[in-house]
Amino acid sequence: MRIHIATDHAGMELSAYLVTELSALGHELVDHGPKVYDALDDYPGFCIAAAQGVIADQTAGVEALGIVLGGSGNGEQMAANKVKGIRAALIWNESTAKLAREHNDANVAAVGARQHENSEVLDLIKAFIAEPFSNDERHVRRIGKIASFETTGEVIY
């Protein structure tokens, strides 16, 4: 699977670790940066680029997911979610990692680098990648309502 990854300064060490570990598991990692440490960097551009990479690949029929990292993962999730078609979920334990995929067909995982040990994050990401979307009608319907809002701006209840 192709995995697009981005971070800010707080997640650079974790990002490098994940690139190494996930590559060793056979995944193709695309690193959207940053390339050098800057304590004053701004995460939105990096995270949006990773999210755009996920959508471009998925549109082209390439199996792809994304990972965005930061101190808490919150801002990075928000930035990624601004890209049409992205469903980025903040994951902090195995349950949230699996449910994000199973119920929401999340295509980007957001993780707080300052909240977890590297090995714990690797386990969370592996759980996220491995969990399939359920295709349960209620989940498909809900995702469809979100996608419709992205396109039309109309809320469907």
ABEGO torsion letter per residue (X at the ends): XBBBBBBBAAAAAAAAAAAAAAAAAGBBBBBAOBABBBAABBAAAAAAAAAAAAAAAAAAGBBBBBBBBBAAGAAAAAAAAABBGBBBBBBABAAAAAAAAAAAGBABBBBBAAABBAAAAAAAAAAAAABBBAGBAAAAAAAAAAAAAAAAGBBBX
